[in-house]
Every structure is written in structure tokens, then in C-alpha cells.
Amino acid sequence: VEALHLDNVAAAEPVIRPAELPTLAMEMTSSSPGEPAAAKPWPAPSTELEDGGAGAATPTCAAVVPAEAATASILNGTSAESASPLTPNETMGSREAYMHLVKGNFGPGCLALPVAFARVGPTLGVVLLVLIAFQGTYSMWLLVRITHRINSPRVRNFADVCEHGFGAQGRTFAEVIVFALQMGVCCVFISLVSTNLRTFAHGALSRAACVLIVYAACLCLAMVPDITYLTPFSTLANLLMFIAVSTAVGAAAHLMAQPGYEWGKDAGADSIGDVFLTLGALFFSYEGITLVLPVENEFRPLSVVPEGSHRKSHFMPVLIAATVSLAIIFGLVGVMSSLAFPHIRDGSITAFLARFDPQNVWFVVVNVLVSMAVLLTYPLQLQPALGVLQRAWRRRDEAKERRRQEHLAQRQGGGSLEENPQHHTPPVVVFVGTRVLATTGCALIVLALKRLDLLISLLGAMCQAVMAGSPFAVGIQLHRTGALVSSKASTILNVASTAFCGFCAVIGTMGAVRSISLALSSDADGADD
């Protein structure tokens, strides 16, 4: 590995990371039988997802930034630079790993926590937050532990773990879940920005007009061929999110400190449905489970510690510190805001503050800046969904080509058709078509679902809860097949965690769908109006 590294540096070639050697080896040995292996040329830089599917952590060429940026949102849902935050010859220290884990979970979902806590009350909200924080930490820990026990360079991301546990169906499952989640995240982005835009316009624009304006902006941004120009805005978005939640906590504390101000009463949840809606919002806030393995892979390279034991002993405290820090931030935002603003119904705390005190210039500025940062990171969030659509489009073209050649073979009496031209959709049509299809679909969903908070709860229950329960299911499967030895207590905990996540996914999805249908049937615009 070191010799190859030095040769690459001397020749100014892309540097190969140790974890990528199996991929390179397969490419070099894929020649015909009886012929010497010949290395394939390095792939050209690409802004699209690799065929590896959901959760691909790094492209074959480690030095190519566009492909890493393209795969970033499939990893963490927020930060485009978290997929490959280092130059090829660096390793990640504890501080860098901590920051990337926090950034990966610190997305727009935290802006909806005030309404989630107000729905059930601060006390029950804290209890549910602790439950989700423990479950999320254990899920991430188990994901890392499974990869250490498997100890294969081929198992490097969330989709690889699912495939190792359940075969090709596991990878397909991961792709479907990630596709649904990322499309949902794009819907949240459009809904959030349109909500903030309407607040900024003081109601002068209708909700539909705001959605159409944001849709046009997102569609234009989605057509950017090289998304690496947008990656700096992911860090800006994280910074503005932190400023937004700090502003919310500060505004709540200032308001509650006013003489004679009556704090909100902790009346608790009105129904069990409110509890599951809050659980869905909390699941959505802990959105960085697919980021854990890419960060852990960079934390200590395989060439340094082949067995992974050193990585395990140092990475787990970093992971726990990150999840505990997030729980504290989420708890402060939810508790303080729900006490100061018990009647909040906005899925965006920045939009609520801008309406609550329209004379406060700072509230208006934060609302605008958060909207701009979220809007500019929309193409990064869209990339995983585009990868799935493009692979489906390619499979469709290949199926049509097979049918065409079979038809020609029948007409020509089974002759050779190798020189017949293949009729595939032009790349520009696929490029434009997938982006128009995905963005238009998101805009239509946002037009139909007027409540941003309900959309977040639906995604948290339908997608994030399922993803959070996947490591438990894989652990049980590997223990059943003997690939992973677990104690009786660990097995019981895995079964209980799987049941909890599955129960939250089913009941939470049903509750969110019911709430959405009630909002639609009553033609109420809810908090976003």
C-alpha cells in the first residue's frame, strides 16, 4: 500500500485508499481467461452516483471530488462534504470525526422540534428524546460493531451491511429506503423554504405561489452540472442552522424572563397520536445513521489497524459524545421553545419567530439566510434519488434493447447482432428528465401536504425509523447464521429495539397519514398558512 501510495504521488496520479484496493483488484483481474490482467483506466470525474447503490461511501478514484460530493447526501442527508472530508493521505482525528457526526445529524429537522415538543409537552418530550437518543446511539454502535466483526473491506457503508445480512434483497431495501428518504428530504426543503418565503412576504403571496417560486429555483439549481460548486454552502447551512436554534433558545429565554409572562403549561399529549407524531419528528432529527461508517472508515485507515480493534476503542467515545451533544441541543430547542411558545404550530421555528415579532430585524434576517442556505443545498440532497432514477432509466433502456435484438434475431433467423447499433436514451435527456421528474414530484407533494411538521413526522416514521431498526435486524440475522456471536442480553435488546422501531414506523406512519388526511379533508392550511 505504501509503495503504491508513493508511486502515485510521484506520478501525480490519484491516490488509492487501502479500503479501495479490493475494487481496484477486481478491475485489474477482469480480463479474459488466459490473458494477463490489465488495469483499467481511471474513471472520469462524475457528479452522479456509482452503481454501488445506496450508501456508497467513496468512488473508485479517491481524489475525485465531484463524485464524493454527489454521494454525500446519501450518507448524511445534510452535508455534501462529509462523504470525503479529507485529502487522500490524511486520517480523521477525534475532533474532526466528532464535528462530522454532529453536522451530519444537524439538519432542518431540528427546526421542527419546537412544535413536536409543544404537541406532547416538555416533560414527555424529554422522555421521548432520551429514548430516541439511546436507541439511535445503540443503533450506530451496533452498525460499527457489525462491520468490525465482519472485517471485510467490501463492507464499508450502510447498504453493504444490509446486503451482507440479507443478500441482494437487503441492498435493494436500502436503496428503496434511501430513495424515499432523500425524496422526502427534498420535499421538506421545498416546504421549508416556501414557508419562510411566505412569512417574508407577509402573506402577500399565496402558498401555492410560494411553492411554485421555490420549485422554479430548485429546478434551476438541479440543472447545475457540477455540484461541487455548491458544497461550501453545506457548511454554511449547518452554521446557519446552529444560529437559528440558538436564536430560538435565546428568544425563548428572553421572553420567559419578562415580568408577568406566563409560561406554557405542561399539559402532556392530547392523544397517543401526538406521541407518535413527536417520535417521528425525533427520528427525523437523528438523520445521520448512514454517515457513521464513512466517518469511522476515515477515522483510522485499514492499513494501520487491519483488525479494526484500535478504531473500535477510540471511535465509540467520539460517537457517544456526538449523540449526547445532539440530544442536549435538541432538548434545549424543544423544551425552551415549547415553554415560551406553547401554541406554536409552525414546522419552522425561524418562520414562527419572524411572524411572532415582525419588527425584529434579526429574526427576519435569520429566516432569510436559513432559507437561502437550505435552497442552495437542495441539489446535494437530490443526488441519491437521481442515482436511483438514472439506474432505473438505464435498466429500462437495456430491457428495450434486449427486446429489440430478440425481435431482430427472430426475423434474421438467429444471426449475430453484435454490430447492430444500440438505441439508448441520450445522456442529456436522462440528465434533464430525472431532475425534472424528481423536482416536480417533490413540488406536487408539497402542494398537497400543507403541514411541514406532519411531513417531517411522516418521513421520520416511514423512513428514519426503518433505517434505525435495520442494524438490529442485521445483527439478529447474523447471530442466527452464526456469523456474529452475541450474548443473550444483546440478542434480547436487539429484538426489543427492532420491535420498537417497527412499531414506531407502522403506528407513526398511520398516525401521520391520518393527521394529513384530516388536514386535507378540513381544507385547513395549518401552521404553514
PLY file of the C-alpha trace (Angstrom):
ply
format ascii 1.0
element vertex 529
property float x
property float y
property float z
element edge 528
property int vertex1
property int vertex2
end_header
0.00 0.00 0.00
2.76 2.45 0.93
4.70 1.66 -2.29
1.60 2.21 -4.37
0.98 5.43 -2.47
4.50 6.72 -3.17
4.30 5.74 -6.85
1.00 7.58 -7.18
2.37 10.69 -5.52
5.45 10.66 -7.76
3.37 10.24 -10.88
0.73 12.76 -9.75
-1.88 10.04 -10.04
-4.98 9.75 -7.84
-4.13 8.13 -4.51
-5.79 4.83 -3.68
-7.02 4.33 -0.15
-6.47 0.92 1.44
-10.19 0.24 1.60
-10.41 0.68 -2.18
-7.83 -1.96 -3.09
-10.39 -4.80 -3.49
-12.31 -2.71 -6.01
-9.13 -1.97 -7.95
-8.07 -5.61 -7.78
-11.36 -6.73 -9.31
-10.94 -4.17 -12.09
-7.39 -5.32 -12.79
-8.28 -9.00 -12.91
-11.37 -8.72 -15.07
-9.59 -9.63 -18.30
-10.40 -12.67 -20.37
-9.28 -16.16 -19.24
-5.70 -16.94 -20.15
-4.76 -13.30 -20.64
-2.66 -11.25 -18.24
-4.59 -8.89 -16.04
-4.68 -5.37 -17.35
-5.54 -2.38 -15.26
-8.46 -0.34 -16.42
-8.00 3.40 -16.89
-9.08 5.65 -14.09
-12.73 6.67 -14.34
-13.52 10.17 -15.43
-14.78 12.56 -12.76
-18.50 12.23 -12.33
-21.18 14.00 -10.36
-23.50 11.00 -10.37
-23.82 8.10 -8.00
-21.79 5.00 -8.59
-23.59 1.76 -9.35
-22.75 0.57 -5.85
-26.17 1.69 -4.79
-27.38 3.29 -1.62
-24.84 4.37 0.89
-21.75 4.22 -1.35
-19.10 5.90 0.72
-16.33 6.73 -1.76
-15.86 6.40 -5.51
-13.17 4.25 -7.10
-10.93 7.26 -7.63
-10.47 8.71 -4.18
-9.16 12.05 -5.37
-12.20 12.93 -7.47
-14.22 15.45 -5.52
-17.40 15.67 -7.66
-18.34 12.01 -7.17
-17.74 12.30 -3.44
-19.93 15.34 -3.26
-22.62 13.57 -5.27
-22.77 10.68 -2.84
-22.71 12.85 0.26
-26.41 13.33 0.85
-26.98 9.60 0.69
-24.65 9.37 3.65
-25.86 12.09 5.97
-28.76 13.96 4.49
-27.18 17.31 5.17
-23.52 17.86 4.44
-22.08 17.43 1.00
-18.51 17.47 2.19
-18.90 14.87 4.92
-18.62 11.96 2.49
-14.94 12.55 1.96
-13.77 15.35 4.22
-10.07 14.55 3.89
-7.38 14.60 1.29
-6.31 11.10 0.21
-3.30 10.81 2.53
-5.00 12.10 5.70
-6.75 10.31 8.51
-9.50 11.73 10.66
-8.87 12.64 14.28
-11.34 12.62 17.14
-12.27 16.28 16.78
-12.91 16.01 13.05
-14.95 12.83 13.49
-16.99 14.48 16.24
-17.72 17.53 14.09
-18.77 15.46 11.08
-21.09 13.31 13.19
-22.72 16.39 14.71
-23.02 18.13 11.34
-24.49 15.00 9.75
-27.37 14.97 12.24
-27.87 18.72 12.45
-30.30 19.43 9.64
-33.65 21.16 9.05
-35.36 18.58 11.25
-34.24 20.47 14.34
-36.31 23.48 13.22
-39.48 21.39 13.71
-38.62 20.22 17.24
-40.43 23.14 18.97
-43.79 22.13 17.51
-43.04 18.47 18.29
-42.36 19.25 21.96
-45.34 21.60 22.17
-47.53 18.77 20.92
-46.76 16.49 23.91
-45.37 18.90 26.50
-41.75 19.43 27.59
-41.66 16.60 30.15
-42.88 13.85 27.85
-40.86 15.38 25.04
-37.64 14.98 27.03
-38.53 11.37 27.87
-39.12 10.57 24.21
-35.91 12.38 23.23
-33.86 10.32 25.69
-35.46 7.15 24.33
-34.69 8.03 20.71
-31.17 9.23 21.60
-30.39 5.93 23.34
-31.87 3.91 20.50
-30.01 5.95 17.89
-26.68 5.68 19.70
-27.05 1.94 20.15
-28.07 1.53 16.51
-24.97 3.39 15.30
-22.75 1.49 17.74
-24.15 -1.84 16.54
-23.60 -0.82 12.91
-19.91 -0.20 13.61
-19.60 -3.39 15.67
-21.07 -5.48 12.85
-18.54 -4.12 10.36
-15.69 -4.87 12.79
-16.87 -8.44 13.25
-17.32 -8.96 9.51
-13.87 -7.38 8.98
-14.18 -7.16 5.20
-13.11 -4.19 3.06
-16.22 -4.82 0.98
-18.49 -3.87 3.90
-17.95 -0.14 4.27
-21.37 1.50 4.35
-24.99 1.08 5.35
-26.07 -0.65 2.14
-23.14 -3.09 2.36
-24.22 -4.12 5.86
-27.80 -4.70 4.70
-26.55 -6.74 1.76
-24.27 -8.80 3.98
-27.18 -9.64 6.27
-29.96 -10.23 3.73
-28.28 -10.56 0.35
-29.30 -8.64 -2.76
-32.72 -8.01 -1.24
-31.01 -6.17 1.61
-29.25 -3.79 -0.76
-32.47 -3.23 -2.71
-34.23 -2.49 0.57
-31.53 0.06 1.48
-31.83 1.71 -1.94
-35.61 1.99 -1.68
-35.49 3.43 1.84
-32.75 5.92 0.98
-34.56 6.95 -2.20
-37.81 7.55 -0.30
-35.97 9.39 2.47
-34.00 11.66 0.15
-37.07 12.49 -1.91
-38.79 13.30 1.36
-35.88 15.48 2.48
-36.16 17.39 -0.81
-39.88 17.85 -0.10
-39.00 19.19 3.35
-36.53 21.61 1.80
-39.10 22.95 -0.67
-41.77 23.17 2.02
-39.42 24.87 4.49
-38.20 27.49 2.02
-41.71 28.20 0.71
-42.99 28.58 4.29
-40.20 31.01 5.12
-40.76 32.86 1.84
-44.43 33.38 2.59
-43.54 34.68 6.03
-41.05 37.11 4.50
-43.74 38.30 2.04
-46.14 38.92 4.98
-48.89 36.92 3.28
-48.78 38.91 0.05
-48.14 35.68 -1.86
-50.35 32.62 -1.69
-48.89 29.37 -0.51
-49.16 27.87 -3.99
-47.32 30.85 -5.49
-44.51 30.48 -2.94
-44.19 26.76 -3.71
-44.04 27.45 -7.44
-41.34 30.10 -6.97
-39.25 27.76 -4.85
-39.90 24.93 -7.32
-38.55 27.03 -10.19
-35.45 27.94 -8.17
-34.83 24.31 -7.16
-35.28 23.11 -10.73
-32.70 25.63 -11.97
-30.24 24.63 -9.24
-30.81 20.94 -10.02
-29.54 21.56 -13.55
-26.10 22.60 -12.30
-23.78 20.00 -13.92
-21.02 20.21 -11.30
-22.43 20.30 -7.78
-19.01 20.73 -6.19
-19.53 24.47 -6.59
-22.35 24.17 -4.06
-20.54 22.11 -1.42
-19.34 25.15 0.60
-22.97 26.04 1.22
-23.47 22.80 3.17
-21.14 24.07 5.89
-22.88 27.45 5.72
-26.24 25.71 6.12
-25.01 23.90 9.24
-23.71 27.16 10.69
-26.98 28.96 10.00
-28.95 26.08 11.50
-26.93 26.47 14.68
-27.55 30.24 14.63
-31.26 29.61 14.09
-31.67 27.22 17.02
-29.50 29.49 19.21
-31.77 32.38 18.27
-34.83 30.31 19.17
-33.40 29.33 22.57
-32.28 32.90 23.27
-35.64 34.37 22.23
-37.49 31.86 24.41
-35.27 32.58 27.43
-35.64 36.34 26.96
-39.41 36.07 26.68
-39.77 33.86 29.74
-37.60 36.24 31.76
-40.04 39.10 31.19
-42.02 40.05 34.34
-45.54 38.72 34.30
-45.03 36.40 31.34
-46.96 33.15 31.73
-45.03 30.08 30.66
-46.76 27.35 28.74
-48.31 24.65 30.87
-47.00 21.11 30.59
-50.40 19.54 29.95
-48.99 16.49 28.16
-50.17 14.88 24.96
-53.82 15.11 23.97
-53.75 11.69 22.28
-51.48 8.76 21.56
-51.28 10.03 18.00
-49.44 13.14 19.22
-46.86 10.90 20.89
-46.08 9.05 17.66
-46.00 12.29 15.66
-43.36 13.57 18.08
-41.45 10.29 17.84
-41.45 10.65 14.05
-40.03 14.18 14.31
-37.32 12.97 16.70
-36.42 10.06 14.41
-36.11 12.52 11.54
-33.81 14.77 13.60
-31.34 11.91 14.14
-30.81 11.61 10.39
-27.14 10.70 10.19
-27.06 6.93 10.69
-25.66 6.33 7.20
-22.83 8.77 7.91
-21.37 6.71 10.77
-19.48 4.12 8.73
-17.88 6.56 6.26
-16.61 8.64 9.18
-15.42 5.53 11.02
-13.64 4.31 7.89
-11.71 7.57 7.69
-11.10 7.67 11.45
-8.37 5.01 11.32
-7.34 3.53 7.94
-7.38 -0.23 7.45
-3.65 -0.24 6.67
-2.91 1.00 10.20
-5.21 -1.38 12.08
-6.19 -4.41 9.95
-8.43 -5.97 12.57
-10.24 -2.76 13.47
-9.75 -3.13 17.24
-7.93 0.19 17.59
-10.68 2.01 15.70
-13.30 0.48 17.92
-11.73 1.58 21.18
-11.26 5.17 20.02
-14.32 5.74 17.83
-17.05 4.73 20.29
-16.38 7.57 22.79
-16.46 10.03 19.88
-19.77 8.59 18.69
-21.30 8.76 22.17
-20.05 12.32 22.69
-21.61 13.40 19.37
-25.02 11.82 20.05
-25.13 13.18 23.61
-24.26 16.68 22.35
-27.06 16.43 19.80
-29.52 15.29 22.46
-28.61 18.32 24.59
-29.05 20.72 21.66
-32.34 19.14 20.59
-33.59 19.14 24.18
-32.78 22.82 24.70
-34.52 23.81 21.48
-37.59 21.71 22.16
-38.05 22.46 25.87
-37.32 26.20 25.77
-39.40 26.85 22.66
-42.37 24.76 23.81
-42.43 26.54 27.18
-42.17 30.02 25.66
-44.40 29.35 22.64
-46.82 26.58 23.70
-49.21 27.30 20.83
-46.63 27.07 18.04
-47.82 25.11 15.02
-45.10 26.04 12.54
-42.80 23.38 11.17
-40.12 26.09 11.00
-39.15 27.94 14.17
-37.47 30.68 12.10
-40.72 31.39 10.23
-42.61 31.44 13.52
-40.21 33.93 15.12
-40.35 36.19 12.05
-44.16 36.25 12.34
-44.15 36.42 16.14
-42.12 39.66 16.12
-42.04 41.08 12.59
-40.32 44.25 13.84
-37.29 42.26 14.96
-34.84 42.60 12.10
-32.64 39.78 13.40
-35.49 37.27 13.22
-36.21 38.28 9.62
-32.52 38.06 8.64
-32.09 34.60 10.18
-35.24 33.39 8.44
-33.98 34.63 5.06
-30.43 33.30 5.46
-31.59 29.85 6.56
-33.92 29.72 3.55
-31.13 30.66 1.16
-28.69 28.13 2.63
-31.27 25.33 2.51
-32.21 26.25 -1.06
-28.60 26.19 -2.27
-28.03 22.72 -0.79
-31.10 21.26 -2.50
-29.14 19.76 -5.45
-26.88 17.91 -2.99
-29.88 16.30 -1.34
-31.33 15.34 -4.72
-28.30 13.33 -5.90
-29.12 9.95 -4.25
-32.65 9.97 -5.65
-31.26 10.88 -9.07
-28.85 7.95 -8.89
-31.73 5.53 -8.34
-33.79 7.10 -11.13
-30.87 7.01 -13.55
-30.17 3.35 -12.84
-33.86 2.58 -13.37
-33.80 4.54 -16.64
-30.69 2.63 -17.76
-32.27 -0.72 -16.90
-35.34 0.33 -18.89
-33.17 1.15 -21.91
-31.30 -2.15 -21.58
-34.58 -4.09 -21.42
-35.86 -2.33 -24.53
-32.58 -3.09 -26.30
-32.81 -6.78 -25.39
-36.35 -6.99 -26.71
-35.31 -5.22 -29.91
-32.39 -7.57 -30.51
-34.53 -10.61 -29.76
-37.07 -9.38 -32.29
-34.35 -8.79 -34.91
-32.81 -12.19 -34.15
-36.13 -13.88 -34.85
-36.51 -12.01 -38.13
-32.94 -12.80 -39.24
-33.04 -16.43 -38.26
-30.89 -16.16 -35.15
-27.95 -14.40 -36.83
-25.37 -12.41 -34.90
-26.48 -8.95 -33.87
-23.30 -7.71 -32.22
-22.82 -4.94 -34.78
-26.37 -3.67 -34.54
-26.44 -0.16 -33.05
-27.83 0.17 -29.56
-30.64 2.69 -29.09
-30.28 4.27 -25.66
-31.77 7.48 -24.38
-29.35 10.39 -24.95
-27.49 11.32 -21.74
-28.78 14.89 -21.84
-32.36 13.59 -21.87
-31.65 11.39 -18.84
-29.90 14.27 -17.08
-32.73 16.72 -17.59
-35.56 14.21 -17.36
-34.61 12.73 -13.99
-34.18 16.18 -12.44
-37.46 17.49 -13.79
-39.26 14.32 -12.71
-37.83 14.33 -9.16
-38.24 18.06 -8.51
-41.74 18.19 -9.98
-42.78 15.20 -7.89
-41.48 16.89 -4.73
-43.28 20.14 -5.54
-46.58 18.32 -6.13
-46.24 16.54 -2.79
-45.57 19.84 -1.03
-48.61 21.40 -2.69
-50.75 18.51 -1.45
-49.25 18.33 2.08
-49.62 21.77 3.57
-48.26 20.96 7.02
-44.46 20.88 7.18
-44.49 19.40 10.69
-46.70 16.49 9.58
-44.47 15.84 6.56
-41.42 15.63 8.84
-43.22 13.25 11.22
-44.29 11.07 8.28
-40.74 10.82 6.93
-39.30 10.17 10.36
-41.70 7.29 10.97
-41.78 5.82 7.46
-38.07 6.06 6.61
-35.81 7.01 9.52
-37.40 4.60 11.99
-36.98 1.77 9.48
-33.34 2.71 8.82
-32.65 2.97 12.56
-34.03 -0.52 13.09
-32.05 -2.09 10.23
-28.80 -2.68 12.19
-30.77 -4.57 14.84
-32.38 -6.79 12.22
-28.99 -7.44 10.57
-27.47 -8.27 13.95
-30.22 -10.78 14.67
-29.82 -12.35 11.22
-26.04 -12.66 11.56
-26.41 -14.14 15.05
-28.91 -16.66 13.71
-26.50 -17.74 10.96
-23.53 -17.86 13.35
-21.63 -15.02 11.65
-21.97 -12.80 14.72
-21.80 -14.12 18.27
-23.98 -12.11 20.67
-24.84 -12.61 24.29
-28.37 -13.44 25.34
-28.85 -9.93 26.72
-27.65 -8.37 23.46
-29.96 -10.57 21.43
-32.93 -9.64 23.61
-32.02 -5.95 23.30
-31.74 -6.27 19.51
-35.12 -7.96 19.27
-36.71 -5.34 21.52
-35.12 -2.50 19.55
-36.26 -3.97 16.24
-39.79 -4.32 17.58
-39.72 -0.74 18.92
-38.54 0.74 15.62
-41.01 -1.35 13.65
-43.87 -0.39 15.95
-42.97 3.31 15.70
-42.68 3.01 11.92
-46.09 1.38 11.48
-48.09 3.32 14.06
-46.26 6.58 13.38
-46.88 6.32 9.64
-50.53 5.52 10.21
-50.88 8.43 12.63
-49.14 10.87 10.30
-51.26 9.76 7.33
-54.41 10.12 9.44
-53.42 13.63 10.55
-52.58 14.61 6.98
-55.90 13.25 5.69
-57.78 15.17 8.40
-55.96 18.36 7.45
-56.77 17.80 3.78
-60.43 16.94 4.40
-60.98 20.05 6.51
-59.11 22.16 3.94
-57.08 23.68 6.77
-53.73 25.20 5.90
-52.46 24.56 9.43
-49.31 26.18 10.69
-47.91 26.93 7.26
-50.75 29.29 6.47
0 1
1 2
2 3
3 4
4 5
5 6
6 7
7 8
8 9
9 10
10 11
11 12
12 13
13 14
14 15
15 16
16 17
17 18
18 19
19 20
20 21
21 22
22 23
23 24
24 25
25 26
26 27
27 28
28 29
29 30
30 31
31 32
32 33
33 34
34 35
35 36
36 37
37 38
38 39
39 40
40 41
41 42
42 43
43 44
44 45
45 46
46 47
47 48
48 49
49 50
50 51
51 52
52 53
53 54
54 55
55 56
56 57
57 58
58 59
59 60
60 61
61 62
62 63
63 64
64 65
65 66
66 67
67 68
68 69
69 70
70 71
71 72
72 73
73 74
74 75
75 76
76 77
77 78
78 79
79 80
80 81
81 82
82 83
83 84
84 85
85 86
86 87
87 88
88 89
89 90
90 91
91 92
92 93
93 94
94 95
95 96
96 97
97 98
98 99
99 100
100 101
101 102
102 103
103 104
104 105
105 106
106 107
107 108
108 109
109 110
110 111
111 112
112 113
113 114
114 115
115 116
116 117
117 118
118 119
119 120
120 121
121 122
122 123
123 124
124 125
125 126
126 127
127 128
128 129
129 130
130 131
131 132
132 133
133 134
134 135
135 136
136 137
137 138
138 139
139 140
140 141
141 142
142 143
143 144
144 145
145 146
146 147
147 148
148 149
149 150
150 151
151 152
152 153
153 154
154 155
155 156
156 157
157 158
158 159
159 160
160 161
161 162
162 163
163 164
164 165
165 166
166 167
167 168
168 169
169 170
170 171
171 172
172 173
173 174
174 175
175 176
176 177
177 178
178 179
179 180
180 181
181 182
182 183
183 184
184 185
185 186
186 187
187 188
188 189
189 190
190 191
191 192
192 193
193 194
194 195
195 196
196 197
197 198
198 199
199 200
200 201
201 202
202 203
203 204
204 205
205 206
206 207
207 208
208 209
209 210
210 211
211 212
212 213
213 214
214 215
215 216
216 217
217 218
218 219
219 220
220 221
221 222
222 223
223 224
224 225
225 226
226 227
227 228
228 229
229 230
230 231
231 232
232 233
233 234
234 235
235 236
236 237
237 238
238 239
239 240
240 241
241 242
242 243
243 244
244 245
245 246
246 247
247 248
248 249
249 250
250 251
251 252
252 253
253 254
254 255
255 256
256 257
257 258
258 259
259 260
260 261
261 262
262 263
263 264
264 265
265 266
266 267
267 268
268 269
269 270
270 271
271 272
272 273
273 274
274 275
275 276
276 277
277 278
278 279
279 280
280 281
281 282
282 283
283 284
284 285
285 286
286 287
287 288
288 289
289 290
290 291
291 292
292 293
293 294
294 295
295 296
296 297
297 298
298 299
299 300
300 301
301 302
302 303
303 304
304 305
305 306
306 307
307 308
308 309
309 310
310 311
311 312
312 313
313 314
314 315
315 316
316 317
317 318
318 319
319 320
320 321
321 322
322 323
323 324
324 325
325 326
326 327
327 328
328 329
329 330
330 331
331 332
332 333
333 334
334 335
335 336
336 337
337 338
338 339
339 340
340 341
341 342
342 343
343 344
344 345
345 346
346 347
347 348
348 349
349 350
350 351
351 352
352 353
353 354
354 355
355 356
356 357
357 358
358 359
359 360
360 361
361 362
362 363
363 364
364 365
365 366
366 367
367 368
368 369
369 370
370 371
371 372
372 373
373 374
374 375
375 376
376 377
377 378
378 379
379 380
380 381
381 382
382 383
383 384
384 385
385 386
386 387
387 388
388 389
389 390
390 391
391 392
392 393
393 394
394 395
395 396
396 397
397 398
398 399
399 400
400 401
401 402
402 403
403 404
404 405
405 406
406 407
407 408
408 409
409 410
410 411
411 412
412 413
413 414
414 415
415 416
416 417
417 418
418 419
419 420
420 421
421 422
422 423
423 424
424 425
425 426
426 427
427 428
428 429
429 430
430 431
431 432
432 433
433 434
434 435
435 436
436 437
437 438
438 439
439 440
440 441
441 442
442 443
443 444
444 445
445 446
446 447
447 448
448 449
449 450
450 451
451 452
452 453
453 454
454 455
455 456
456 457
457 458
458 459
459 460
460 461
461 462
462 463
463 464
464 465
465 466
466 467
467 468
468 469
469 470
470 471
471 472
472 473
473 474
474 475
475 476
476 477
477 478
478 479
479 480
480 481
481 482
482 483
483 484
484 485
485 486
486 487
487 488
488 489
489 490
490 491
491 492
492 493
493 494
494 495
495 496
496 497
497 498
498 499
499 500
500 501
501 502
502 503
503 504
504 505
505 506
506 507
507 508
508 509
509 510
510 511
511 512
512 513
513 514
514 515
515 516
516 517
517 518
518 519
519 520
520 521
521 522
522 523
523 524
524 525
525 526
526 527
527 528
